[in-house]
Amino acid sequence: MTTGSHEPGVEIASVEDGDGGCPSQAAALLDDLRHDLEAQEAARDTLLAQAGEQQQLLAIDHVQAEKIRQVLLSETRATTQAQNRQQWMFFALGVLTSIPIGVAINLLVH
């Protein structure tokens, strides 16, 4: 029996078909299975750690997205308020210039 890159199912079949399940073959197979299980557990732990890091990054991204939204909303409000002030200013200037002109025209005509 060789150890290394193999398929456990093939080895199990060869042990069952062998000379009644030699204890050294069974021990080697169990050792290989234990190594495979440890490798799978290490891979699982790595994946769980990566998933935790991704969750933290996602939470940070949500916080940053909320901050960006707040900035954009405040900028939009400030822009809207500035436009409203500008419109009222032009209205007031129009009223303040049209009244004296109207009075001057009335005085000149009469």
Secondary structure by P-SEA (a helix, b strand, c coil): cccccccaaaaaaaaaacccccaaaaaaaaaaaaaaaaaaaaaaaaaaaaaaaaaaaaaaaaaaaaaaaaaaaaaaaaaaaaaaaaaaaaaaaaaaaaaaaaaaaaaaac
